[in-house]
Amino acid sequence: MQVAVEKLSPVLLEFAIEVEAARVAGEIDKAYKQLAKTAKIRGFRPGKAPRHVLAHMYGPRVVRDVAQRLVDESYQEALAQQDVQAVSQPAIEVGELKENAPLAYKARVEIIPTVENLVYEGFEVKRESTAVTPELLNEELESLRRANSTLEPPAAARPAETGDTATFDFELSVDGVVIPDAGAKDFDAELGANVVLAELEQALLGKSVGETASAQITFPAGHPNPQLAGKNAVFQIVLKDIKVRVLPTLDDDFAKDLGDYATLDALKEAVTADVKKRLEESAENALAEVLVQELVKANPLVVPPALVRQQSQLTEQEVTSQARARGQQAGINADMRARIAADSEVKVRAGLLMAEIAKREGLKIGDKELEEGIQELALQTGKNPAKVRAEYRDAKRREMLIGMILENKVLDIVESKAKITDAAAV
């Protein structure tokens, strides 16, 4: 077999492959012998039909099948011979197959590009502040107070105000026709918290229990409900109840109610530690993102379109799945698809660069690293390690886990070689 290779671009190769005549003749002969064993031809016993009779009846099929088999086999042999990693299905241009002549064809395929001057040292980046400021501590304490608050009626009857939790019924109509399933009964919303449309909040403010209100709104043309898209609609509202949120006093008793805290100071220490841990995790994640951006910027690598398409498809599937889980329409418009494609190209480029770093640094993932990854996943998800281990016995998921571990190790290397400045506390 003869193989000539032409590099059409950093990510596109064209093979010119010629399979020798003797191999072609041997494969055709083998095909006719196999066919003779099964072909049922009038006037001949099984296996006794002459070659010329078989050729007359089945010739085109034999030629087609042999050509396909020879192309499949020789193409894989050519990839191995040239040590090429293909990332797409080949585009094949095959000539006519003749029994006593070589089979010549061309195959174009996308490949992993060669990274010549890889840069992954000396990136100058800033790590976000992990200081727990008094403002952050107060925000967290207020969240705890709110989480442990109660809703109670106002001391005296009055109209609804910002901050109240309103209970109301509503229905929605377009052109005087009520839209089924677009309304609700006993709907609760805190006024001013952006839980419902601003028009509904404005209609409820100043109303007393038992009063009715209406609000008009024009829905955007891209609204997922076709009955509402681009339509002028009217909400008819009945206010049924008003509650005010009562926050507990921030003192030692409050701390004791939350758990094993003897004093408010003990609670503050525990909250500070939790916030600190969260800030450190956030800072590390943000730092990793910046380092990846710097890596991509420093290495303008051409990426195979096939890999970008694959990544885009995965991302679109994920977006669609998440939308369905939230009960939303799972449509992807042209603008979103363009953004996904652009992000996918960056992800593919980053992945190729990190794979090259792993190769140059001699990184390997063995059983020890896999077990550490499983233990970390179990900790993050709250699952039993044995269950996580069982989930990742699947070859595909195991490969994903190896990729995640390898990526983290590469990022650790890039981070160790970067010039990192810690941001001052705000």
N, C-alpha and C positions, 0 to 999 in steps of 0.2 A: 504494500500500500504506500502510495506517495502522498505527502501532505505539504502544501505550501500555505503560508499564513501571511495575510496582509492586515496591518493595523490601520483601520479606517478612522479611528478616533481613540482617545484614551480609554473608552469603554466599549468599543465596537471592533470585533475581529471578523475577518472573512477567511474561511478555510476553502482552499481548492483541493479537493480530495479525489484521488484516482485509485479505484480498487482493481487489482490486476485481473487480466482476462481469465487466468486459470481458476482463480477463486470464484469468479462469476459463473464460469462453466460448471464448476463443481457444485455450486449452490443450485443452479438450474437442474442439473442432473439429479441431485438429492430431492428436489421438489417433485420432479416427475416420478421418481421411484416411490415416494410417499403417497403421491396421488394415485398411482396405479393400484395400491393396496386397498383403496377405499372407493375408487370410481366404479360406478355401475354402468356399463356400456353394453347395449344390446349386441349379442353375437359373440361376446367374449366372457370367459370366466373371470372372476375377481383376480386381479393381479396379472392378467395375461394380455391386456390391451396393449398394442404396439405404441411406441413413443409418438409416432407421427399422428396416430389417431387421437391420442391424448392432447397433443399440441394443437390439432385442428379444433377440438372441442373446448379446451381449457387454456389455451396458450396465453391470451391476454391476462387472465387472472393469475397464472403462474408468474408471468413477467412482472406484474404489479406487486405481487407478494414478495418475490425474491428481491426486487429493487428496494422495497421498503425495509426488508430485513437487513440487507447489505448496508443501506444508509444508516439505519439505527446502530448497527454493530460498529461500523467503521467510524462513525461520528464520535462515539464514546471512546474508541481507541485513539482517535486523533486528539481529543481533549486530554487523555492521560499522557499521550506521547509528548504533547507540548506543555504539559503541566499548567493547564488553563482552568480557572474556576468560572464556569458559566453561571449567569444569574437569570437567564431568560431561555425560552424555547427557541431553537434555531429557526431561521427562515431559510428554507431549502430550495435550491434551484437544481433539479436533477435532469440529466440528459437521458436519451433513449437507451434502454438496456438491450444489448445484443449478446447472444450466447458466446460468441468467440471473440469478444472485444472487451476492453476495460470499461468499467462504469465510472464516469466522471460527473462530479456535482460540486456545487458551491453551498456553503452554509455560513450565514451571518448570525453572530450571537453576541449578546452583551456580556461583559466580563467585569470582574472587580478591578478597578484601576490600580496601577502601581503608584505607590506614594514615594516620591523621590526625596524631597527635603522636608521631613516631618519636623514640625516645631511644636514642642509641648513643655518647654521650660521657660521660666522667667516671666510668666504672666503677672501683671500688676493689678491686683484686685483688692476690694475692700470687703471686710466681713461686717455684717450688720451688728449693731449694738445688742448685747445680751443683758444689759443692766436693767434691773427691775426698779424703775423709777417710782416715786410716791404716787404719781398719776396712774401708772399701770396697776399698782397694788390697790388703789382706791376703786378703779374700774372693776377689778376682780371681786373685791368685797361687795361692791354694789350689785354685781351679778348674782352673788350668793344670796344677798338680801332679797333680790327680786325672785330668785328661784324658790325661796322659802316664804314668800309673801302670801297674803290671802286677799280674796276679792270680797268686799262687803258693800252693802247699800250705803249711799250717802247719808250723812247725819240727818239731813232734811231733804224732802223732795225738791228737785231742781232740774233745769235743762242739762243736756249732755255737754260735757266740756272735753277739751283735749286732755288725754291721759286716762279718761274713763274707758272701761270695757263695756261696749254696747252689745246687747243681744237683739237681733232684729230678723224679720222675715223680708224677703224681697223676691220680686219676679221681674223678668226682662221681656220687653216687647219691642218689635220692629214693625213700623207702619200699623200700629194698633193690634198686632197679632202677637200673643204671648208665645215665647220660644220655649218649648218643652225642655225640661232638664237644665235650663239655664238659671233657674232660681234656687232658693234655699230657704229652709225653715230653721229658726233658732240659731242663726249664724252669729258667732262671737268674734268681735274685732276690737282691738285697742285703738282708739282714735288718736291719730298722730303718729302711729308706729308704721305707717305705710303697708299695712296688712291688706287693705282693700283699695280700690281706685279712689283717687283724690276727690272725684266728683261725689262719690258715696259719702265720704267723710264729711265733706262740706254740707251735704244735705242733712246729715244727722246732727251736726253741731248746732246747739241751740234748741233742739227738739226735746220734748218731755215724753215720758213713758206713755204709750197709747196713741201718740200723734203719728201722722203719716207724712211722708216726704217723697219727693221725686227728684231724679237726676237724669240729665241728658248726656250722652256721650257718643262720639263718633269713633267706631273701631277702625283700626288700621286695615289697609287692604290685604296685608299678609296674615291676618288673624287666622289661627288654625281651624276655627269653626266657620264653614262656608256660609252659614246662615247669618253670621255677624260680620264677616269680612267687608270692610268699606261701608258699613251701614250705620245710619243714625238710629240709636236705640234709647229707650227710656227705662229707667229703673223705678219701680214703685215699691216704696219701703214702709214698713211698719215697725216703729221702735217699741220693743217689748220690755226691756229692762236696762238698768244702768247700774254698774258696779264700779267702786273705786278700789285701787290697789293699796293695801296697807303693808308697809315694809316693817320687818322686825327691827328693834333697836340693836345697834352694833355694840354689844357689850359682852361681858364674860358669859352671861346666861346663853346668849346666842351661840357663842363658841361651843359651849357644852352641849347644846342641842344638836350641833352638827356632827359630833363624834367625840373622839378621845382627846379633847382639848380642854385643859383646866382653865385657861384664861384666853382673853382676846388676843394677847400677844403671842400665845402659842399658835393660835389659828393663823395669825399674820405670818409667822415664821413658815408654817406649812404651805400657805398660799404662795408666799414668796419663792419657796423652793420649787413648787409646781410651775409657776410662771417662768422661773429661770430655766428650768428644763425645756419648757415649750419654746422659749426664745432661742435657746441653743440649737434645738432641732431645726427650727425655722431658719436660723442663720446659716447652718450647715447646708440645708437644702438650697437656699438662695445662693450660697457660695458655689455649690456644685453647678447650678444653672449658669452662673456667670463664667465659670471656668470652661464649661462646654461651649458657650458663646465665643469666648476668646480662642479656644481651640479651633473652632470652625472658621473664625475670622482670619486666623493666622495660616490656615491651610486651605486655600481655595481649590478644593478637589472637585473634579468633574465626577458626577455620580450617575450610575446606570438608570435610565428612565424606568426600566422594569421594576427596580427596587422601590423607586418613588411611588409608582402605581400601586404596588403591593402594600406599602405603608399607608397610602391614602385610603385604600379600601378598608384596611384594618381600623383606621381612625374613624371613617364614616360609619362602619358597623358599630363601633363603640359609642359614637354620638347618638346614633339611632336607638341603640339599646338603652342608653341612659334616658333618652327622651321618653321612650315607652314606659320605662320604670316609673317615671314621674307622672305618667298619664297624659303626656303631651303628644301632639302630632309629630311623627318622626320624619319630617321632610328636610332635605338639605338643598338649599338654593344655590345659585351659581356663585354668589359672593362667598358663601361659606365653603363651597367646594374649592374655590381658588385659594382661600386662606389655608385650608387643610393641605392642599398640594404644596404650598410654599413651606408650611411647617414640616411636612413629610420630607421634603428635600433636605432641610436642615438636619432632621433626625437621622436620615440615611447617611449623610455626610459625617455626622458626629459618630455614628456607629462604625463606619468604615475606619475612621481615624483612630477610634479607641481600640478596634481590633488590631490595627497595625502597631499601636503602642504595646498592647498585650504581647504581641508576637516578638517585638524587639526587646521587651523586658523579660521575656521567657516566662510569662505567667501561666500557671497550670492550675486547674481546679480538680482536686482529688476528693476522696471520700471524706477527709477531715473538713475541708472547706464546705462541702455539700451539707454535712451534718451541722456545721455552724450556721449555715444559711437557713436550714430547717428550724433550728432552735430560735433564731431571730424572727423568722416568720411566725412561729408559734407565739412568741412573746408579743408581737405586733397585733396579731389577730385574736389572741386570747384562746386559741385552740390548743388541744393536747398535741404535743410533739409527734406522738405516734400517728395521730390522724393526719397531720401535715405530711409526715413521711410517706404515708400510704397514698395521699393525693398526688405526690410528686414521683411516684413510681412510673406513671405514664411517661413514655419517652419524650413526647412533645413538651409536656410541662416541666420535665426534668431539664430539658435543653433550655427552656426559658429561665429556670432558676440558675443554671450555670451561667447564662448570659448576664443575669442581674448581678451575680456575685463577681463575675469578671469585670463588669462595668464599674462596680464599686471599688474594686482593687485598682483599676486604671485611674479613677478619679482621685484615689488616695495618692497615687504616684504624681499625678499632675499637680495636686494641691501641695505636696511636699516640695515640689520644684518651683512653686509660685512665690511671688513677693506679696504677702498678705498684710494689709493694714487693718487693724481693728478700729471700727468707727467709734467715736467718742459717744458717751451717753448723751441722749437728747436732754 
